[in-house]
Amino acid sequence: MYALQLTAGRCPLTFGTDRWSEERITLDLLCERSPTLTERREATDFHAEVRDTKPYRATDQVFDVRNVLHSLAHTAIVIVHMQRDIVEPEGAFGAFFAQQATERDIVPAIKQLAADGRTAGATIVYLRIAWQPGYPDLVANSPLLNMVKDMGCLIDGTAGADIVSDLSPHTADLVITHTRPGGFTASTLDTVLRSRGITTLAFAGVATNASVEGTARQASDLGYHTLVVEDACSAADPSAHTSSVESLRLLTDIVQAHDLTNGLSDEVHA
């Protein structure tokens, strides 16, 4: 925290800027009287000047993914909801998510990430969200989950609930089916990961601001070292993706796919 002060008569105007704050600027009028019009204008001009400067980001610090990949046997790449009903254009949620998934080219990115992870000895985990026919296991307590029921999609055993063909799980991969947006809720995910000694999770998939973010936050709360592979995720629109990534920076490490794969390779040859 640093402070800048403008003095106008007996009424100092103190402006504090917290480099870690998304708000980036706070204004504190330390005076016993109302500021004059001139003082208000000075405050407004200063606010605009600080607002328009480049904010500090966690990525301004040098981050080396190898520092968190202490052991590939304890690392899992978690692929979230890459299902036909969600990311294919003809899927029930295709109108929301397919375009950005295609424009950001996340299927090839995730495919390469999973392949590199398998070669390096990391665990590959697929999260798929699906419900039983008739939805007896669906608690539709949110707009998103009400949409699922209204559209009659993501029913276990149907093609729409399957992982897209380009990302078909391999025999040794783990596939965890769950019924809540957060992958750890009412699922076997935590139990399975801990039984394998997994301590580091790298997330990829859809949607960045929904189940990717929700599950990554849960992972952080549960004590896992959590990474989000930014260029292997997408949301319904670019702004939702970007806002979600920014909100995760203090809880997770934001990495790029090539950095993670290079780190995996380096650990193998270390």
Secondary structure, DSSP 8 states (H G I E B T S, - for coil): -EEEEEEETTEEEEEEE-TT-SS--EEEE--SS---HHHHHHHHHHHHHHHTS----GGGS---GGGT-S-GGGEEEEEE--BHHHHSTTSTTHHHHHHHHHHTTHHHHHHHHHHHHHHHT-EEEEEEE-B-TT-TT----SHHHHHHHHHT--BTTSGGGSB-GGG---TTSEEEEESSSSTTTTSSHHHHHHHTT--EEEEEEE-IIIIIHHHHHHHHHTT-EEEEEEEEEE-SSHHHHHHHHHHHTTTSEEE-HHHHHHHHHHHHH-
